[in-house]
């Protein structure tokens, strides 16, 4: 049996039913008209931002990476509390612009941007994080065609990685960004008459729970940023140092202690010199802001026993929540925290596998769990579900209904 997750020690319960945003899980299901549903807590989102603001240096700017959860209502809420938004597609760009924040506080990152996406970004006035030489050449052409100097930052692939990272995105050959050793030649040849140079984006990895690893990466990031600033052809207005702050998904994982990370960032900010001293430093976060504020709720539709193994069959599964199923990067599958939402405690428990309606053994909601004995119609809730959920899942796989979403 899997160990109990620390997240399950921090829940609110009323009459044995889980409360989300001070509402019973069953009430939220009634509000949206059924299951499956993702519910995001506005209060938890706000509290997360406030807590990080209080911990981090005052001079550090905080951006939201929309890819973590692009639900328009969530993005609108995050935009009201943060200093900017980061997008990874044309559609995300439109969601960001719809919030009404200043276009120059929106940045567009991602490899293989299409010419039409670049054109739209330039017209909109957002910052394009250039990831290849060809992308820069395309922006030169757009500049000439439109008579507009595109706002440009360079995404740099550093020669180091974020150790202990759930997803390494730098160091060695990568599809992301331009290798650091190529940047001097690119910067020396930059035509600032056609390009409005803004700065750099240096991002080395994500989903990290080790403060020491983050501190080491930040040290190296600031060192690289200072070297690049010294050879930049114009003022470096900002450096985006990425995010990488993780959340605990599985039993035994401990929440990241941001205090030493923040203290080191303050030291790095204070010790800057020369032209780099006045550069704005941006931390771009997605999962860390929204991951723990989201809940995936599905319904028990059948119960069966197969050769001694009890199964709870549900209307949810990997088509809505691929990461929870274990098929989104896990090598050995582990459970996210799971409860029976309307039966948090029970005198009688059962050892169960919780599965979805898809015709594949990969469709797992929870494995080897011991939970209060469930009945048909009970609600299964998966915690830590606010990031990389609905839009990171194959919702059209086998043509089952799409998931609902609610910010409350």
C-alpha angles and dihedrals in degrees: 000000000000119000121252113269119236089234089069090063089064104059135117118229133188120188090344093307127115116250120214115186087349092301127109114252090238091054091053090051089052091049094055094040102248146328152344098048140156112221120195121195114225091198093053091049091051094045091051093053093045092050093051092045089054093048100044128072112279092235094057114102118218124213131184118232102219094202089076091065119350097180101140094229091052092048091049091052094047092047090058092060105035139064099242150340132246121209134192103194143025091259092053088048090057091049090051094048090049090064090068097235118143111281092227089064090060120085128193117214133170140099124267097024109185121238091246091053091051091049091051093048093051093049090048092052098235125141116263115211100215114219104178143024091248090054089055091049090051089053090053089055092047090050091055094044095048102030088231125123105228115230104240139186124174121236105218125205101214125209091244135065135215103259118225088018121156089219121021112210103171143040120067123020110342137166088225123090133332119302111260093234090060095053099083092061093044093049093046090054098042113130102220090182087071101028128056098214114210110167146270141312113209113178122163108174150330145232098039125163097179115097092195092056092049092048091052091048092049091050091053093042093055090046091053092044091053091051092049092046090055091060099035115125092224141016113305102228098181144004118203107209093188123230124258097166106141137204127221110257103166139048112277095027116120125213115258115264101226095185098087090041090053093045091052092048089053089052091049092048093049095047097054118118141189120009091343093065095079097040115121112242117212129195112201115205134174116153093036091060101042109019099087094040094066132085129188114209126190134165133245106242101169142007126209142163120221116190092328097319117115118218131195108205116206141182090240133072149121093329087069102026110027095164093056091051089062095244098107102078105315114132093191112025117241130179125256110220108287133186140169094250097208094038105044094159130023139173091226121051134184136201107239148168112220114210140169136234099267125115095242134085087227090073097101126155096173133351132208094357129162109211140154109286106273132213133207110285095028117136124242115203126197115201128209088044104130097098132058093000123118098014094042092056133082096247094172094053106125089355099264117156118284120252123261123233132206133181109198 
